[in-house]
Amino acid sequence: MDFYDRGYSAYMDNIGKRIRALRVRKGITRQSDFGELIGIDQSTVSDIESKSRKFYADTLLRMAEVLEVSPWHIMQGGEQEDMTSIELTRVYQQLPEAERAMLLKMAQALLPNTVNRKVA
């Protein structure tokens, strides 16, 4: 195993530990229950959490949804993003430009001291 492989293995090990911690914090104590929720078997969950097993992006997205964190948080850690803000961003990006401007005005109207603020 070369330096790159050891570094990658350590990176995946950290992801596995993070997934396990997030799963347990969410109250999903059994790997088999988590696997059922995300569409993989218990042994695959175990391998991801303990043996640095690689997994596909669709599995990452399902884990993020079940754990109510961003995929980025699973992969990198750090401050956890609020899933509501992620969903709002996703919806905003799908809107036509005119509706984006309207949504921005509505959101600004909800904030204090924004009565005279101009929308860019």
C-alpha distances in whole Angstrom, upper triangle without the diagonal:
4,7,8,6,7,10,11,10,12,15,15,15,18,20,20,22,24,25,26,28,30,30,32,34,35,36,34,33,32,29,31,34,31,30,33,34,31,31,28,28,28,24,23,24,23,19,19,21,18,15,14,16,16,20,23,25,28,27,26,30,31,29,31,34,34,33,35,33,31,28,27,28,25,23,24,26,29,32,33,35,38,38,42,41,38,41,43,41,40,44,45,43,45,48,50,51,55,53,51,53,55,53,52,56,56,53,54,58,56,55,58,59,58,61,62,58,58,55,53
4,6,5,6,9,10,11,13,14,16,16,19,20,21,23,25,26,27,29,30,32,33,35,36,38,36,35,34,31,34,36,33,32,35,36,33,33,30,31,30,27,25,26,25,22,21,22,21,18,16,18,18,21,24,25,29,28,27,30,32,30,31,35,35,33,35,33,31,28,27,27,25,22,23,25,28,31,32,34,38,38,41,40,38,40,43,40,40,43,44,42,44,47,49,50,53,52,49,52,54,52,51,54,55,52,53,56,55,54,56,58,56,60,60,56,56,54,52
4,6,5,6,9,10,11,12,14,15,17,19,20,21,23,24,26,27,29,30,32,33,35,37,35,34,34,31,34,36,33,32,35,35,32,33,31,31,30,28,26,26,25,22,21,22,20,18,16,18,18,21,24,25,28,27,26,29,31,29,30,33,34,32,34,31,29,26,25,25,24,20,20,23,25,29,30,32,35,36,39,38,36,38,41,38,38,42,42,40,42,46,48,48,51,50,47,50,52,49,48,52,52,49,50,54,52,51,54,55,54,57,57,54,53,51,49
4,5,5,6,8,10,10,12,14,15,17,18,20,21,23,24,26,27,29,30,32,33,35,33,33,33,29,32,34,31,30,33,33,30,30,28,29,29,26,24,24,24,20,19,20,19,17,14,16,15,18,20,22,25,24,23,26,28,26,27,30,31,30,31,28,26,23,22,23,21,18,18,21,23,27,28,30,33,33,36,35,33,35,38,35,35,38,39,37,39,42,44,44,48,47,44,47,49,46,45,49,49,46,48,51,50,49,51,52,51,55,55,51,51,48,46
4,5,5,6,9,10,10,12,14,15,16,18,20,21,22,24,26,27,28,30,31,33,31,31,30,27,29,31,28,27,30,31,28,28,25,26,26,23,21,21,21,17,16,18,16,14,11,13,13,16,18,20,24,22,21,25,26,25,26,29,30,28,30,28,26,23,22,23,20,17,18,21,24,27,28,30,33,33,36,35,33,35,38,35,35,38,39,37,39,42,45,45,49,48,45,47,50,47,46,50,50,47,49,52,50,49,52,53,52,56,56,52,52,49,48
4,5,5,6,9,10,10,12,14,15,16,18,20,21,23,24,26,27,28,30,32,30,29,29,26,29,31,28,27,31,31,28,29,26,26,25,23,21,21,20,17,16,17,15,13,11,13,14,18,20,22,25,23,22,26,27,25,26,29,30,28,30,27,26,23,22,22,20,17,18,20,22,26,27,29,32,33,36,35,33,36,38,36,36,39,40,38,40,44,46,47,50,49,46,48,50,47,47,50,50,47,49,52,50,49,52,53,52,56,56,52,52,50,48
4,5,5,6,9,10,11,13,14,15,17,19,20,21,23,24,26,27,29,31,29,29,29,26,29,30,27,27,30,30,27,28,26,27,26,24,22,21,21,18,16,17,16,14,11,14,14,17,19,20,24,22,20,24,26,23,24,28,28,26,28,25,23,21,19,19,18,15,14,17,19,23,24,26,30,30,33,32,30,33,35,33,33,37,37,35,38,41,43,44,47,46,43,45,47,44,43,47,47,44,45,48,47,46,48,49,48,52,52,49,49,46,45
4,5,5,6,8,10,11,12,14,15,16,18,20,21,22,24,26,27,29,27,27,27,24,26,28,25,24,27,27,24,25,23,24,23,21,19,19,18,15,13,15,14,12,9,11,10,13,16,17,20,19,17,21,22,20,21,25,25,24,25,23,21,18,17,18,15,12,13,16,19,22,23,25,28,28,31,30,28,30,33,31,30,34,35,33,35,38,41,41,45,43,40,43,45,42,41,45,45,42,44,47,45,44,47,49,47,51,51,48,48,45,43
4,5,5,6,9,10,10,12,14,15,16,18,20,21,23,24,26,27,25,25,24,21,24,26,23,22,26,26,23,24,21,22,21,19,16,16,15,13,11,12,11,9,6,9,10,13,16,18,21,19,17,21,22,20,21,25,25,23,25,23,22,19,18,18,16,13,14,16,19,23,23,25,29,28,32,32,29,31,34,33,32,36,37,35,37,40,43,44,47,45,42,45,47,44,43,47,47,44,45,49,47,46,48,50,49,53,53,50,50,47,46
4,5,5,6,9,10,11,12,14,15,17,18,20,21,22,24,26,25,24,24,21,24,26,23,23,27,26,24,25,23,23,22,20,18,17,16,14,12,12,11,10,8,11,12,15,18,19,22,20,18,22,23,20,21,25,24,22,24,22,21,19,17,17,15,12,13,14,17,20,21,24,27,27,31,30,28,31,34,32,32,35,36,35,37,40,43,43,47,45,42,45,46,43,42,46,46,42,44,47,45,44,46,48,47,51,52,48,48,46,45
4,5,5,6,9,10,11,13,15,16,17,18,20,21,23,25,23,23,24,21,24,25,22,22,25,25,22,24,22,23,22,20,18,17,16,14,12,12,12,11,8,11,11,13,16,16,19,17,15,18,20,18,18,22,22,20,22,19,18,15,14,13,11,9,9,11,14,18,18,21,24,24,28,27,25,27,30,28,28,32,33,31,33,36,39,40,43,41,38,41,43,39,39,42,42,39,40,44,42,41,43,45,44,48,48,45,45,42,41
4,5,5,6,9,10,10,12,14,15,16,18,20,21,23,21,21,21,18,21,22,19,18,22,21,19,20,18,19,18,17,14,13,13,11,8,9,9,8,5,7,7,10,13,14,17,14,13,16,18,15,16,20,20,18,20,18,17,14,14,13,11,9,10,12,15,19,19,21,24,23,27,27,24,27,29,28,27,31,32,31,32,36,39,40,43,41,38,41,43,39,39,42,42,39,41,44,42,41,44,46,45,48,49,46,46,43,42
4,5,5,6,9,10,11,12,14,15,17,18,20,21,20,19,19,17,20,21,18,18,22,22,20,21,19,19,17,16,14,13,12,10,8,7,7,7,5,8,10,12,16,17,19,17,15,18,19,16,17,21,20,18,21,19,19,16,16,15,12,11,12,13,16,19,19,22,24,24,28,28,26,28,31,30,30,33,35,33,35,38,41,42,45,43,41,43,45,41,41,44,44,41,42,45,43,42,45,47,46,50,51,47,48,45,44
4,5,5,6,9,10,11,12,14,15,16,18,20,19,19,20,17,21,22,18,19,23,22,20,22,20,21,19,18,16,14,14,13,10,9,9,10,8,11,12,14,17,17,19,17,15,18,19,15,16,19,19,17,19,16,16,14,13,12,9,9,9,9,12,15,16,18,21,22,26,25,23,26,29,28,28,31,32,31,33,37,40,40,43,41,38,41,42,39,38,42,41,38,39,42,40,39,41,43,43,46,47,44,45,42,42
4,5,5,6,9,10,10,12,14,15,16,18,17,17,18,15,19,19,16,16,20,19,16,19,17,18,17,17,14,12,13,12,8,8,10,11,8,10,10,11,13,14,16,13,11,14,15,12,12,16,16,14,16,13,13,11,11,9,6,6,8,8,12,15,14,16,19,19,23,23,21,23,26,25,24,28,29,28,30,33,36,37,40,38,35,38,39,36,36,39,38,35,37,40,38,37,40,42,41,45,46,42,43,40,40
4,5,5,6,9,10,10,12,14,15,17,15,15,15,12,15,17,13,14,17,17,15,17,15,15,14,13,11,9,9,8,5,4,6,8,6,8,10,11,14,15,16,13,11,15,15,12,13,16,15,14,16,15,15,13,14,12,9,9,11,11,15,17,16,19,21,21,25,25,23,25,28,27,27,30,32,31,32,36,39,40,43,40,38,41,42,38,38,42,41,38,40,42,40,40,42,45,44,47,49,45,46,43,43
4,5,5,6,9,10,11,12,14,15,14,14,15,13,17,17,15,16,19,19,17,20,18,18,16,15,14,11,11,11,9,6,7,10,9,12,13,14,17,18,19,16,14,17,17,14,14,18,16,14,17,15,16,15,15,13,10,11,12,11,14,16,15,18,21,21,25,25,23,26,29,28,28,31,33,32,34,37,40,41,44,41,39,42,42,39,39,42,41,38,40,42,40,39,41,44,43,47,48,45,46,44,43
4,5,5,6,8,10,10,12,14,14,14,15,14,17,17,14,16,19,18,16,19,18,19,17,17,16,13,13,13,10,8,11,13,12,13,14,14,17,16,18,15,12,15,15,12,12,15,14,11,13,11,13,12,12,9,7,8,9,7,10,13,12,15,17,17,21,21,20,22,25,25,25,28,29,29,31,34,37,38,40,38,35,38,39,35,35,38,37,34,36,38,36,35,38,40,39,43,44,41,42,40,40
4,5,5,6,9,10,10,12,11,12,13,11,14,14,10,12,15,14,12,15,14,15,14,15,13,9,11,12,8,7,10,12,11,12,13,12,14,14,15,12,10,12,12,8,9,12,11,9,12,10,12,11,12,10,7,9,11,10,13,15,13,15,17,16,20,21,19,21,24,24,23,26,28,28,29,32,36,37,39,37,35,37,38,35,35,38,37,34,36,38,36,35,38,41,40,43,45,42,43,40,40
4,5,5,6,8,10,11,9,9,10,9,12,13,10,12,15,14,14,16,15,15,13,14,13,9,9,11,9,6,9,12,12,13,15,15,17,18,18,14,13,16,15,11,12,15,13,10,14,13,15,14,16,13,10,13,14,13,15,17,15,18,19,19,23,24,22,24,27,27,27,29,32,31,33,36,39,40,43,40,38,41,41,37,38,41,39,36,38,41,38,38,40,43,43,46,48,45,46,43,43
4,5,5,6,9,10,10,10,12,12,15,15,12,15,18,16,16,19,18,18,16,17,16,13,13,15,13,9,12,15,15,16,18,18,20,20,20,17,15,17,16,12,13,15,13,10,13,12,15,15,15,12,10,13,14,11,13,14,13,16,17,18,21,22,21,23,26,26,26,29,31,31,33,35,39,40,42,39,37,40,40,36,36,39,38,35,37,39,36,35,38,40,40,44,45,43,44,42,42
4,6,5,6,9,9,10,12,12,15,14,11,14,16,14,14,17,17,18,16,18,17,13,14,16,13,11,14,17,16,17,18,17,18,18,18,15,13,14,13,10,10,12,10,7,9,9,12,12,13,10,9,12,13,11,13,13,11,13,14,14,18,19,18,20,23,23,23,25,28,28,29,32,35,37,39,36,33,36,37,33,33,36,34,31,33,36,33,32,35,38,37,41,43,40,41,39,39
4,5,5,7,5,7,9,9,11,10,7,11,13,11,12,15,14,15,13,15,14,11,12,15,12,10,13,17,16,17,18,16,18,18,17,14,13,14,12,9,10,11,9,6,10,11,14,14,16,13,11,14,16,14,16,17,14,16,16,16,19,21,20,21,24,25,24,27,29,29,30,33,37,38,40,37,35,38,38,34,35,38,36,33,36,38,35,35,37,40,40,43,45,42,43,41,41
4,5,5,5,5,8,9,12,11,10,13,15,14,15,18,17,17,15,17,17,13,13,16,15,12,14,18,18,19,20,20,22,22,21,18,17,18,16,13,14,15,12,10,13,13,17,17,19,16,14,17,18,16,18,18,16,18,18,18,21,23,22,24,27,28,27,30,32,32,33,36,40,41,43,40,38,41,41,37,37,40,38,35,37,39,36,36,38,41,41,44,47,44,45,43,44
4,5,7,8,12,13,16,14,12,16,17,16,17,20,20,20,18,20,20,16,17,19,17,14,17,21,20,21,22,21,23,22,22,19,17,18,17,13,13,14,12,9,11,12,15,16,18,14,13,17,18,15,16,15,13,16,16,16,19,21,20,22,24,25,26,28,30,31,32,34,38,39,41,38,36,38,38,34,34,37,35,32,34,36,33,33,35,38,38,41,43,41,42,40,41
4,6,8,11,12,14,12,10,14,15,13,14,17,18,19,17,20,19,15,17,20,17,15,18,22,21,22,22,21,22,21,20,17,16,16,14,12,12,12,9,6,9,10,14,16,17,15,14,17,19,16,17,16,14,15,15,14,17,19,19,19,22,24,24,25,28,29,30,32,36,37,39,35,34,36,36,32,33,35,33,30,33,35,31,32,34,37,37,40,42,40,41,39,40
4,6,9,11,13,10,10,14,14,13,15,18,18,18,16,19,19,16,17,20,18,16,19,22,22,23,24,22,24,23,22,19,19,19,17,14,15,15,11,10,12,14,18,19,21,18,17,20,22,19,21,20,17,19,18,18,20,23,22,23,26,27,27,29,31,32,33,35,39,40,42,39,37,40,39,35,36,39,36,34,36,38,34,35,37,40,40,43,46,43,45,43,43
4,6,8,9,7,6,10,11,10,12,15,15,15,13,16,16,12,13,17,16,14,16,20,20,20,21,20,21,21,20,17,17,17,14,12,14,14,10,9,12,14,18,18,20,18,16,19,21,19,21,21,18,20,20,18,21,24,23,23,26,28,27,29,31,32,33,35,39,41,42,39,37,40,40,36,37,40,38,35,38,39,36,37,39,43,42,45,47,45,46,44,44
4,7,9,8,8,11,13,12,14,16,16,15,12,15,15,12,12,16,15,13,15,18,20,20,22,21,23,23,22,19,19,20,17,14,16,17,13,12,16,17,20,20,23,20,18,21,23,20,23,23,21,23,23,22,25,27,26,26,30,31,30,32,35,35,36,39,42,44,46,43,41,44,44,40,41,43,41,38,41,43,40,40,42,45,45,48,51,48,49,47,48
4,5,5,7,9,10,11,13,14,13,12,9,11,13,10,10,14,14,12,14,17,19,18,20,19,21,22,21,17,18,20,17,14,17,17,14,14,17,19,22,21,24,21,19,21,24,22,25,25,23,25,25,23,26,29,27,28,31,32,31,33,36,36,36,39,43,45,47,44,42,45,45,41,42,45,43,40,43,45,42,42,45,48,48,51,53,50,51,49,49
4,5,5,6,9,10,11,12,10,8,5,8,9,6,7,10,11,9,11,14,15,15,17,16,18,19,18,14,15,17,15,12,15,16,13,13,17,18,20,19,22,20,17,19,22,21,24,25,22,24,24,23,26,28,26,27,30,31,30,32,35,35,35,38,42,44,46,43,41,44,44,41,42,45,43,40,43,45,42,43,45,48,48,51,53,50,51,48,48
4,5,5,6,9,10,10,9,7,4,8,9,8,9,12,13,12,14,16,18,16,18,17,19,20,18,15,17,18,15,13,17,17,14,15,18,20,22,21,24,22,19,22,25,24,27,28,25,26,26,24,27,30,28,28,31,32,30,32,36,35,35,38,42,44,46,43,42,45,45,42,43,46,44,41,44,46,43,44,47,50,49,52,54,52,52,49,50
4,5,5,6,9,10,10,9,8,12,12,10,12,15,15,14,17,19,20,19,20,18,19,20,18,15,16,17,14,12,15,15,11,12,16,18,20,20,23,21,19,21,24,23,26,26,23,24,24,22,25,27,25,25,29,30,28,30,33,33,33,36,40,42,44,41,39,43,42,39,40,43,41,38,42,43,40,41,44,47,46,49,51,49,50,47,47
4,5,5,6,8,8,9,8,11,11,8,10,13,12,12,15,17,17,16,17,15,16,17,15,12,13,13,10,9,12,12,8,9,13,15,17,16,19,18,15,18,21,20,22,23,20,21,21,19,22,24,22,22,26,27,25,27,30,30,30,33,37,39,41,38,37,40,40,36,37,40,38,36,39,41,38,39,42,45,44,47,49,46,47,44,44
4,5,5,6,5,5,5,9,8,6,9,11,11,12,14,16,16,14,15,13,14,15,13,10,12,13,10,9,13,13,10,12,15,17,18,17,20,19,16,18,21,21,24,25,22,23,23,21,24,26,24,24,27,28,26,28,31,31,31,34,37,40,42,39,38,41,41,38,39,42,40,38,41,43,40,41,44,47,46,49,51,48,48,45,45
4,6,5,6,7,8,11,11,10,13,15,15,15,18,20,20,18,18,16,16,17,14,12,14,15,11,11,14,13,11,13,16,18,20,19,22,22,19,21,24,24,27,27,24,25,24,22,24,27,24,24,27,28,26,28,31,31,30,33,37,39,41,38,37,41,41,37,39,42,40,38,41,43,40,41,45,48,46,49,51,48,49,46,46
4,6,8,10,11,14,13,11,14,16,15,16,19,21,20,19,19,16,16,16,13,11,12,12,8,8,11,10,7,10,13,15,17,16,20,19,17,19,22,22,25,24,21,21,21,18,20,23,21,20,24,25,23,24,28,28,27,30,34,36,38,35,34,37,37,34,35,38,36,34,37,39,36,38,41,44,43,45,47,45,45,42,42
4,6,9,10,13,11,10,13,15,13,14,17,19,18,16,15,12,12,12,9,7,9,9,5,6,9,9,7,10,12,14,15,14,17,17,14,17,20,20,23,23,20,20,20,17,20,22,20,19,23,23,21,23,26,26,26,29,32,35,37,34,33,36,36,33,34,37,36,34,37,39,36,37,41,44,42,45,47,44,44,41,41
4,7,10,12,10,10,14,15,14,15,18,19,19,16,15,12,12,13,10,8,11,11,8,10,13,12,11,14,16,18,18,17,20,20,17,19,23,23,26,27,24,24,24,21,24,26,23,22,26,26,24,25,29,28,27,31,34,37,39,36,35,39,39,36,37,40,39,37,40,42,40,41,44,47,45,48,50,47,47,44,44
4,7,8,6,7,10,11,11,13,15,16,16,13,13,10,11,13,11,8,11,13,10,10,14,14,13,15,18,19,19,17,20,21,17,19,22,23,26,27,24,25,25,23,26,28,25,25,28,28,26,28,31,30,30,33,37,39,41,39,38,41,42,38,40,43,41,39,42,44,42,43,46,49,48,50,52,49,49,46,46
4,6,5,7,9,10,11,13,14,15,16,13,14,13,14,16,15,12,14,16,14,13,17,17,15,17,20,21,22,20,23,23,19,21,24,24,28,29,27,27,28,26,29,31,28,28,32,32,30,32,35,34,34,37,40,43,45,42,41,45,45,42,43,46,45,42,45,47,45,46,49,52,51,53,55,52,52,49,49
4,5,5,6,9,10,11,12,13,15,13,15,14,16,18,17,13,15,18,15,14,17,18,15,16,20,21,22,20,23,22,19,20,24,23,27,28,26,27,28,26,29,31,28,29,33,33,31,33,36,36,36,39,42,45,47,44,43,46,46,43,44,47,45,43,46,48,45,46,49,52,51,54,56,53,53,50,50
4,5,5,6,9,10,10,11,13,11,13,13,16,18,18,14,16,19,17,15,19,20,18,19,22,23,24,22,24,23,20,20,24,24,27,29,27,29,30,28,31,33,30,31,35,35,33,35,38,37,37,41,44,46,49,46,44,48,48,45,46,49,48,45,48,50,48,48,51,54,53,56,58,55,55,52,52
4,5,5,6,9,10,10,11,8,10,9,12,15,14,11,13,16,14,13,16,18,16,17,20,20,21,18,21,20,17,17,21,21,25,27,25,26,27,26,29,30,27,28,32,32,30,32,35,34,34,38,41,43,46,43,41,45,45,42,43,46,45,43,45,48,46,46,49,52,50,53,55,52,52,49,48
4,5,5,6,8,10,10,9,11,10,13,15,14,10,12,14,13,10,14,16,14,14,17,17,18,16,19,18,14,16,19,19,22,24,22,23,24,23,26,28,25,26,30,30,28,31,33,33,33,36,40,42,44,41,40,43,44,40,41,44,43,40,43,45,43,43,46,49,48,51,52,49,50,47,46
4,5,5,6,8,9,9,12,12,15,18,18,14,15,18,16,14,17,19,17,16,20,20,21,19,21,20,16,17,20,20,23,25,23,25,27,26,29,30,28,29,33,33,31,34,37,36,36,40,43,45,47,45,43,46,47,43,44,47,46,43,46,48,45,45,48,51,50,53,55,52,52,50,49
4,6,5,5,7,5,9,10,13,16,17,13,14,18,17,15,18,20,18,18,21,21,21,19,20,20,16,16,19,20,23,25,24,26,28,27,30,31,29,30,33,33,31,34,37,36,36,40,43,45,47,45,43,46,47,44,44,48,47,44,46,49,46,46,49,52,51,54,55,52,53,50,49
4,6,6,5,5,7,7,11,13,14,11,11,14,14,12,14,17,16,15,18,17,18,15,17,16,12,12,15,16,20,22,21,22,24,23,27,28,25,26,30,29,28,31,33,32,33,36,40,41,44,42,39,43,44,40,40,44,43,40,43,45,43,43,46,48,47,50,52,49,49,46,45
4,6,7,8,10,11,14,16,17,13,13,16,15,12,14,17,16,14,18,17,18,16,17,15,12,13,15,15,18,20,19,22,23,23,26,27,25,27,30,30,29,32,34,33,34,38,41,42,45,42,40,43,44,41,41,44,43,40,42,45,42,42,45,47,47,50,51,48,49,46,46
4,6,8,11,13,17,19,20,16,16,19,19,16,18,21,19,18,21,20,21,19,20,18,15,15,17,17,20,23,22,25,27,26,30,31,29,30,34,33,32,35,37,37,38,41,44,46,48,46,44,47,48,44,44,48,46,43,46,48,46,45,48,50,50,53,55,51,52,49,49
4,5,9,12,15,18,20,16,16,20,20,17,20,23,21,20,23,22,22,20,21,20,16,16,18,19,22,25,24,27,29,28,32,32,30,32,35,34,33,36,38,37,38,42,45,46,49,47,44,47,49,45,45,49,48,45,47,50,48,47,50,52,51,55,56,53,53,50,49
4,6,9,13,15,17,15,14,18,18,16,18,21,20,19,22,20,20,17,17,17,14,12,15,16,19,22,22,24,27,26,30,30,27,29,32,31,30,34,35,34,35,39,42,43,46,44,41,44,46,43,42,46,45,42,45,47,45,45,48,50,49,52,53,50,50,47,46
4,7,10,13,15,12,12,16,16,15,17,20,19,19,22,20,20,17,18,18,14,13,16,18,21,24,23,25,27,26,30,30,27,29,32,31,29,33,35,33,34,38,40,42,45,43,41,44,45,42,42,46,45,42,45,47,45,45,48,50,49,52,54,50,50,47,46
4,7,10,12,10,10,14,15,14,16,19,19,18,21,19,18,15,16,17,13,12,15,17,21,23,22,23,26,24,28,28,25,26,30,28,27,30,32,30,31,35,37,39,42,40,38,41,42,39,40,43,43,40,43,45,44,43,47,49,47,50,51,48,48,45,43
4,7,8,6,7,11,11,11,13,15,16,16,18,17,16,13,14,16,12,11,15,17,21,23,21,22,24,22,25,26,22,23,27,26,24,27,29,27,28,32,34,36,39,37,35,39,40,37,37,41,40,38,40,43,41,41,45,47,45,48,49,46,46,42,41
4,5,5,6,9,10,11,13,15,16,17,18,17,15,12,14,16,13,12,16,18,22,23,21,21,23,21,24,24,21,22,25,23,21,24,27,25,25,29,31,33,36,34,32,36,37,34,35,39,38,36,38,41,40,40,43,45,44,46,48,44,44,40,39
4,5,5,6,9,10,10,12,14,15,16,15,12,9,11,14,12,11,14,17,20,21,19,19,20,18,21,21,17,18,21,20,17,21,23,21,21,25,28,29,32,31,29,32,33,31,31,35,34,32,35,38,36,37,40,42,40,43,44,40,40,36,35
4,5,5,6,9,10,11,12,14,15,15,13,10,13,15,13,13,17,19,22,22,20,19,20,17,20,21,17,17,21,20,17,20,22,21,20,24,27,29,32,30,28,32,33,30,31,35,34,32,35,37,36,36,40,42,40,43,44,41,40,37,36
4,5,5,6,9,10,11,12,14,14,13,10,13,14,11,12,16,17,20,21,19,19,20,17,20,21,18,18,22,21,19,22,25,23,23,27,30,32,35,32,31,34,35,32,33,36,35,33,36,38,37,37,41,43,41,44,46,42,42,39,38
4,6,5,6,9,10,10,12,11,9,6,9,11,8,9,12,14,17,18,16,16,17,15,18,19,15,16,20,19,17,20,23,21,22,26,29,30,33,31,29,32,33,30,30,34,33,31,33,36,34,34,38,40,38,41,43,40,39,36,36
4,5,5,6,9,10,10,10,8,6,10,11,10,11,14,15,18,18,15,14,15,12,15,16,13,13,17,16,14,17,19,18,19,22,25,27,30,27,26,29,30,27,27,31,30,28,31,33,31,32,35,38,36,39,40,37,37,33,33
4,5,5,6,8,10,10,10,9,13,13,11,13,17,17,20,20,17,16,16,13,16,18,15,14,18,18,16,18,21,21,21,24,27,30,32,29,28,31,32,28,29,33,31,29,32,34,32,33,37,39,38,40,42,39,39,36,36
4,5,5,6,8,8,9,8,11,11,9,11,14,14,17,17,14,15,15,13,16,18,15,16,19,19,18,20,23,23,23,26,30,32,34,31,29,33,33,30,30,34,32,30,33,35,33,33,36,39,38,41,42,39,40,37,37
4,6,5,6,5,6,5,9,8,7,10,13,12,15,14,11,11,12,9,13,14,11,12,16,16,15,17,20,20,21,24,27,29,31,28,26,29,30,26,27,30,29,26,29,31,29,30,33,35,34,37,39,36,36,33,33
4,6,5,7,8,8,12,12,11,14,16,16,18,17,13,12,12,9,11,13,11,11,15,15,14,16,19,19,19,22,26,28,30,27,25,28,28,25,26,29,27,25,28,30,28,29,32,35,33,36,38,35,35,33,33
4,5,8,10,11,14,13,12,15,17,16,19,18,14,14,14,11,14,16,14,14,18,19,17,19,22,23,23,26,29,31,33,30,28,32,31,28,29,32,30,28,31,33,30,31,34,37,36,39,41,38,38,36,36
4,6,9,10,12,10,9,13,15,13,15,15,11,12,12,10,13,15,14,14,18,19,18,20,23,23,24,27,30,32,34,31,29,32,32,28,29,32,30,27,30,32,29,30,33,36,35,38,40,37,38,35,36
4,7,9,12,10,10,14,15,14,15,13,10,9,8,6,9,12,10,11,14,15,15,17,19,20,21,24,27,29,30,27,25,28,28,24,25,28,26,23,26,28,26,26,29,32,31,34,36,33,34,32,32
4,7,8,6,7,11,12,10,11,10,7,6,7,6,10,11,9,11,14,14,14,17,19,19,21,23,27,28,30,27,25,28,28,24,24,28,26,23,26,28,26,26,29,31,30,33,35,32,33,30,31
4,5,5,7,9,10,10,11,10,7,6,8,7,10,10,8,10,13,12,12,15,17,17,18,21,25,25,28,25,23,26,27,23,23,26,26,23,25,28,26,26,29,31,30,33,34,31,31,29,28
4,5,5,6,9,10,12,12,10,10,12,10,14,13,10,13,16,14,14,17,19,18,19,23,26,27,30,27,25,28,29,26,26,29,29,26,28,31,29,29,32,34,33,36,37,34,34,31,30
4,5,5,6,7,9,10,9,9,12,11,15,14,11,14,16,15,15,18,19,18,20,23,26,27,30,28,25,28,29,26,25,29,29,26,27,31,29,28,31,33,32,35,36,33,33,30,29
4,5,5,5,7,7,6,7,10,11,14,14,12,15,17,16,17,20,21,21,23,26,29,29,32,30,27,29,30,27,26,30,29,26,28,31,29,28,31,33,32,35,36,33,34,31,31
4,6,6,9,11,9,11,13,13,17,16,14,17,20,19,18,22,23,23,24,27,31,31,34,32,29,32,33,30,29,33,32,29,31,34,32,31,34,36,35,39,40,37,37,34,34
4,6,10,12,11,13,16,15,19,18,16,18,21,20,19,23,24,23,25,28,31,32,35,33,30,33,34,31,30,34,34,31,32,35,34,33,36,38,36,40,41,37,37,35,34
4,6,9,10,12,15,16,19,18,16,19,22,20,20,24,25,24,26,29,32,32,35,33,30,32,34,31,30,33,33,30,31,34,33,32,34,36,35,38,39,36,36,34,33
4,7,7,10,13,15,18,17,16,19,21,20,21,24,25,25,27,30,33,33,35,33,30,33,34,31,30,33,32,29,30,33,31,30,33,34,34,37,38,35,36,34,33
4,6,9,13,15,18,16,16,19,21,20,21,24,25,25,27,30,33,32,35,33,30,32,33,30,28,31,31,27,28,31,29,28,30,32,31,35,36,33,34,32,31
4,6,10,12,15,14,14,17,18,18,19,22,23,23,26,28,31,30,33,31,27,29,30,27,25,28,28,24,25,28,26,24,26,28,28,32,33,30,31,29,29
4,7,9,12,11,11,14,16,16,17,20,21,21,24,26,29,29,31,29,26,28,29,25,24,27,26,23,24,27,25,24,26,28,28,31,33,30,31,29,29
4,6,9,8,8,11,12,12,14,16,17,18,20,22,25,25,27,25,22,24,25,21,21,24,23,19,21,24,22,21,24,26,25,28,30,27,28,26,26
4,5,6,7,9,10,11,13,15,16,17,19,21,24,25,26,23,21,23,23,19,19,22,20,17,19,22,19,19,22,24,23,27,29,26,27,25,25
4,5,5,6,9,10,11,12,14,15,17,19,22,23,25,22,20,22,22,19,19,22,20,18,20,22,20,20,24,26,25,28,30,27,28,25,26
4,5,5,6,9,10,11,12,14,16,17,20,21,22,19,17,20,19,15,16,19,17,14,17,19,17,17,21,23,22,25,27,24,25,23,24
4,5,5,6,9,10,10,12,14,16,19,19,21,18,15,17,18,14,14,17,16,13,15,18,16,16,19,22,20,23,25,22,22,20,21
4,5,5,6,9,10,11,13,15,18,19,21,18,16,18,19,16,16,19,18,16,18,21,19,19,23,25,23,26,28,25,25,22,22
4,5,5,6,8,10,11,13,16,18,19,16,14,18,18,14,15,18,17,15,18,20,19,20,23,26,24,26,28,25,25,22,22
4,5,5,6,9,10,11,14,15,16,13,11,14,14,11,11,15,13,11,14,17,15,16,20,22,20,22,24,21,21,18,19
4,5,5,6,9,10,13,14,16,13,11,14,15,11,12,15,15,13,15,18,17,18,22,23,21,23,24,21,21,18,18
4,5,5,7,9,13,14,16,14,12,15,16,13,14,18,17,16,18,21,20,21,25,27,24,26,28,25,24,20,20
4,5,5,7,10,12,14,11,10,13,13,11,12,16,15,14,17,19,18,20,24,26,23,25,26,23,22,19,19
4,5,5,9,9,11,9,6,10,11,8,9,13,13,12,14,17,17,18,22,23,20,22,23,20,19,15,16
4,6,8,9,12,10,8,12,13,11,12,16,16,15,17,20,20,21,25,26,23,25,26,22,21,17,16
4,7,9,12,10,9,13,14,12,14,17,17,17,19,22,22,23,27,28,25,27,28,25,23,19,19
4,6,8,6,6,10,10,9,11,14,14,15,17,19,20,22,25,26,23,24,25,22,20,17,17
4,6,5,6,9,10,11,12,15,15,16,18,20,22,23,27,27,24,24,25,22,20,16,16
4,5,5,6,9,10,11,13,14,15,17,19,20,22,25,25,21,22,22,19,17,13,12
4,5,5,6,9,10,11,13,14,16,17,19,21,24,24,20,20,20,18,15,12,12
4,5,5,6,8,10,10,12,14,15,17,19,22,23,19,20,20,18,16,13,14
4,5,5,6,9,10,11,12,14,16,17,20,21,18,19,19,16,15,11,11
4,5,5,6,9,10,11,12,15,16,19,19,15,16,16,13,11,8,9
4,5,5,6,9,10,11,13,15,18,18,15,15,16,14,12,10,12
4,5,5,6,9,10,11,13,16,18,14,15,17,14,14,11,13
4,5,5,6,9,10,11,14,15,12,13,14,11,11,8,10
4,5,5,6,9,10,13,13,10,10,11,9,9,7,10
4,5,5,7,9,12,14,11,11,13,12,12,11,14
4,5,5,7,11,12,10,11,14,12,13,11,14
4,5,5,8,9,6,8,10,8,9,9,12
4,5,8,9,6,7,10,9,11,11,14
4,7,9,8,9,13,12,14,14,17
4,7,6,9,11,10,13,13,16
4,6,8,11,11,14,15,18
4,6,8,8,12,14,17
4,6,5,9,10,13
4,6,9,11,14
4,6,10,13
4,7,9
4,6
4
